[in-house]
Amino acid sequence: MKSSRLFAYLQLMRPANIVTAMADILAGFAVRQAFVVYIFTYMIVGDMKFVEYMWEQYRFNALLLLVSTIGLYGGGVVYNDVFDAKLDAVERPERPIPSGRASFIGAVVLGSILLIGGVLCAFSVSDLSGYIAILTAFFALLYNKVGKHQSWGPINMGLCRGLNLFLGTTLPVRGELGSWGIENPIKSEFLLHFEQYKVLYICLIPIIYIAAITSVSRGEVHGGSKKSFYIPFFLYSIVILSIGTLAFISGIPIWQSLPFLSLFIYLIFPPLIRAYNDPQPRNIGLAVKAGVISLIVMDASIAAVFAGGIYGLIVLALLPLSRFLAKYFAVT
């Protein structure tokens, strides 16, 4: 199967990474309006009145945003290989395009279909969703073509991820729970009064985190130096402190988000420390892989901060799927 053309095009899309992009959207749902995600909780306890309300409000929009991110992320990483085709022929001849298992034109067509489809799905939800999708596609192409070779490349890549989480926050919210005689399950004053600026603040978290991973990845082919790890260590610490601060002030009991944050720390730091101690390409690649896969745990931590542990577990459930796919498809 690994020699088939279908497998080659799937490799270009990096399925394991796409799952992490879906986690961004789910985290965005929690940030935008935390009670949206309580549909899962109320299904468990059997409050069908609330479930019916949530279904009427959100039905296809949530699914469309998930499909949109599949297209945007998949198209973005396909174009990464398109722009790097000549370089990969020298440094990574086993990649689908230089190996001949996928054609250059075929990759261009696939990437274009995915990006355009992602934008159209987003516009089907709202104009704001569509505009965010266009920005995401633009910054993805900018990074692939120019940004990765510039000092501002990590920030460029981080913007793509921050916009992806932002895309999840554009899920339209219509009506109020009170009009249905249903009490809002979110009690926190923090959540009720943080609406005006919380989205922009929280979207900085994945921007910083991806900037850290991208900084590490620059030594993936030829190796790196210990000094090159100072910035990633610093940025990882900012991400952890930011999520931890939100956990303390969100109003959701901290014990619901602390396990997710602890798991996040456990997954990202040991590979990074090993790469720092021995900055060889293989160790750096493993640190990058751990960072990418751990995006799901970061999203689960954010989701738990705003919507509680149950929803955090729902987001975290994507981790085994991503890790399984990572066994068969490269994440870098």
N, C-alpha and C positions, 0 to 999 in steps of 0.2 A: 504493500500500500504506500510506503514511504517514497516509492519511485513514481507514483502516479501523478498525473497533472493536477487532479483535484486536490491531492494532498499538498502539492507545491503551492497552489493558490491559497489554500488554507494557512500554510506556513506564512505567507506574506501578510495575512490578516492578524497573525498572532492571537489566536483565540483565548489563551490564558489571560492576556492583557485586556481583551475586550470585557471579560467578566469583571475585572477590576473597575472598568469604566461604568459598568452597570451599577456597581456598588456606590459610585459617586452619585448617581441619579437617586438611588434609594436614600442616601444620606441627605441629599438635597430636599427630598420630600419632608424629612423630619425637621430640617432647619426652617423651611418655608412656613409650615403650619403643622406643628407637631401632632395635633389631634387627628390629622389625616391617617397616620399610620396605626392609630388605635383600632382601625377596622379589624386588624388581625386579632387583637386582644378580645374585642367584643364578639368575634366569631367563635373564639374559644369558650367564652363564658355564656354564649348563647343569646346575646342581646341582638336579635335580628332587626329590631327597629333601627338601631344605629347602623348596622351593616347595610340595610336597604338605603338609608340616607347617604352613606358614603359611596355606595355603588351609583346612585343617581348623580352624585356630584362629580365623580371622577372617572367612572367606567373606563373609557378607552384612552383618555389622556395620559394616564400613567404608563400604559403599555406603549403608546406612541413615543413618549420620551425615552423609554428604554430601547425601542427600536432605533430611534434617532441616534442615540449614543453609540449603538453598534455600528451604524453606518459611518458616523463621524470618526470614531476611533479606528475602525477597520480601514476606512479610506485613507486616513492620515498615515498609518503605518505602512500601508501598501505603497503610498507615494514616497515614503522614506527609502524603500528599496529601489524605487524607480529612479530617484535622484542620485542614489549611491551605486547604481549599477556598474559604472566603470571602476569605481574604487573597490567595490566588492569583488570584482573580477580578479583583483590583485590580492586583497587582504582576506576575503571570505569567498573563495571560489565555489564553496559548497552551497551557498545561498541559492534560492530557486531561480533567479534570473540569470546570473552568470553561469550556473550549471546547465542551463538550457531546459530545465524541467518546467519553467514558466517563461512565456515569451514577454519581451519588453512591452509590446503593444497590448497584449492581454492584460498585463499588470496595470497599464494606464487606463484601460477600459474599466477594469474591476474597481480601481481606486476612484475613478470618476463617478461610477454608478453608486458606490457606497456613500461618497460625500454628498452627492446631489440628493440621493434618497434620504440621508440623514437630515438635510436641511428641509426637505419637503415634509417629512414627518413632523419636524419641529413646528413648521408653520401651520400644520394641521391642528396643533394644540393652541397656539396663540401667536400673534405677531411678535411679541417679546421673545418667545421661545425661538422663533425663526431667526430673529436678528442675532440672538446669542449663538445659535448654531452656525450662522454665517461667519461670525467672529471666530468661533472655534476652528472652523475649516480654514479660514484665512491664516490664523496663527500657526496651525499645523503645517500648512504648505510653506509658510515663511520660514519656519524652523527647519523643515526638510531641505529647502533650497539654499537658505542663507544662514539662518540662526545657529545651526549646530557648529558652524565654523567660526563663530564670533564669541567674544567674551560674554555677551549678553544672552548667549544661547540657552543657558539653564533657566533664566527668567522667562524667556520665550516659551520654552517647553512647559514651565510651571503655569504660565497663563492658560495654556490649552487645558490643563487639568482643572484649574480654578474655574474656568468658564464652563467646563463640563459639570462641575458640582452646581454652579449657578444655574445651569440648564434645568437641573432637577428642582430648583426652587421656583421655577416659573410655572409649576403645576397650578392651573387656575383654581382659585377658591371662591365659590359662589355661595351666598347665603350664610346664615349663622346657625349654630347648633341650637341656640335658644328658640328659634322659630319652630323647631321640631319638638320642643319640650324636652331636649336632651341636655344634660349638664355637661359643660366642657370639662373633660377629664384632666386638662392641664391646669394646675392650681397656681403655678409659679408666677409671681409678679414680674420676674425677670423675663420670662417668655412673652408676657403680655405687653411689656413696654420696651422690648428690645427690637421690635419689628423694623424700625426705620433704618437701622444701620447694621444689624447683625449679619445679614447675608454677605455684604461686602467684606466685613471683618472675617467671617468664617471662611470665605472663599480664598482668603490669603493663606490659610493653612496648607491646602494642597499645592499652592503656588510655591511656597517655601520648601515643602517636602520634595516636590519633583525637581526643584532647582538643586537640592542636595543630591538626589539620585543621579541627575544628569551630570553634575560635577564629578561624581565618582566614576561614571561610565566613560569619561574621556580617557581613562587609562586602561580601558578594557582590551584594546588590541596590542598596545606596545608596553603596557605596564605603567606604573606611576611612581611618585615619590611620596614620602610620608607627609611632607608639607601640603600636598594636594588634598589631604584628608582633614585638615583643620576646619575648612569651611563646612564640609558635610557634617562633621561632629557638632559644630555650632548650630547649624540649621536644624538638624534633628532635635537638638535640645530645645530650640525655640518652639518647634511643633509640639513636643511633649508638654512643655510648660503652658502653651496656649490652650491645648485641650484640657489639661489639668485645671487651669484657672476657670474655664467654662464649666467644668464639672462641679467646682466648688460653689459657683454663683448661680447655677441654672435653676435651682429649686428641686430638681430631680435628685433623690438620694444618691450620694456619691458612690455607695457600694454597688449601684447598678452599672456604672460606667468604669469604675476602677479596674475590674478584671480585664476588660477589653484593652484599656490603656497599658496595663501590665503585660499582657500578651504582646502588644505592639512593640514595647520596649525589648522584650525577650527575643523577638524575631529579627529586629533590625540591627541591634548593636553587636551581637557576637560575630556575624559575618563581616561587619564593618571593621571591627577590631582586628580580626584575622587578616583582612586586606591591608590594614594599616601596618601591622607587624611584618607582613610579607607581601608588598605591593606588586605581586605578579599578576599577569592577565587573568589567570584562572580564578584567583582569589577575588580579584576585583569584579569579575563576571558574576561570581556567586553572591557578592555583596549587592550588586545591582539587581540580580534576580530576586534576592530576599526583599529588597526595598520595593520592587514593583509588586510582588505578590502581597506584601504586607499593606499595600494601599487599602485592601479590603478591610483589614483589621483597623486601620486608621479611620476609615469610613464608619465601621461598626462602633468605634469609640465615640465619634461625633453624633451618630444616630442615637446611641444610648444616652448621651448627655441631654438631648432634646426630647427623646421619646421613650426613654426607659430601656431596661435590660431586655425585655421580650423582643422589641424591634431590633435592638442591637444584635441579638442572636439570629434574627432573620437575615440581616445583612451579612453577618459572619458565616452563615450557611453557604455563601458563595465561595468561601475560601477553599474547601475541599475540592470543589469543581475546578477552580483555577489551578490549584496545585496538581490535580490529575492531568489537566490539559498541558501543564508546563512540562510534564514528562515526555510529551510527544511533539510539542511545538515550542520553539525557542521564544523567550520573552524579550530578547535583545537582538 
